[in-house]
Amino acid sequence: MVTETCDCGLESPRLRLLGRSKEVLWLFDGIKVPITSIEDAIKATLNTVPPYQVELERTAGIEKICVKIGQALDQRTVRLVQQAITTSTQELDTYVRDDRMDIHIRSVDESGFYRTERGKVPRIVDRRRG
């Protein structure tokens, strides 16, 4: 809720939208990571938000987050984006440090994104079982 006067002079309270409610990563132990945290980390590192997709997997009890970015990135930039995403929330940082979660960044072209049967590119692809 925003109660300050708007730049246009409107003085009534307004709602500030932060993104879609369904664009949340639900991880083990009830960890909830808004996709905006990942987007903000990408923007802070690259100064822009190129097309991206987040894929979730679970292997041997370890959550794996793969962020595919539709832009050519060198290895240094990949490490910076990975670090920014890892530290974007306290939960991600803690679980990565405890080796309970892996975060990977992949630079891909548009053909590297998963597409639905209708050809849409979802923001989140959950490949975990049960």
Secondary structure, DSSP 4 states (H G I P E B T S, - for coil): -B-SPPTTS--S-BPPP-S-TT-EEE-GGG-EEEHHHHHHHHHHHHSS---EEEEEEEETTEEEEEEEESS---HHHHHHHHHHHHTTSHHHHHHHHTTSEEEEEEE--GGGS---TTS---SEEE----
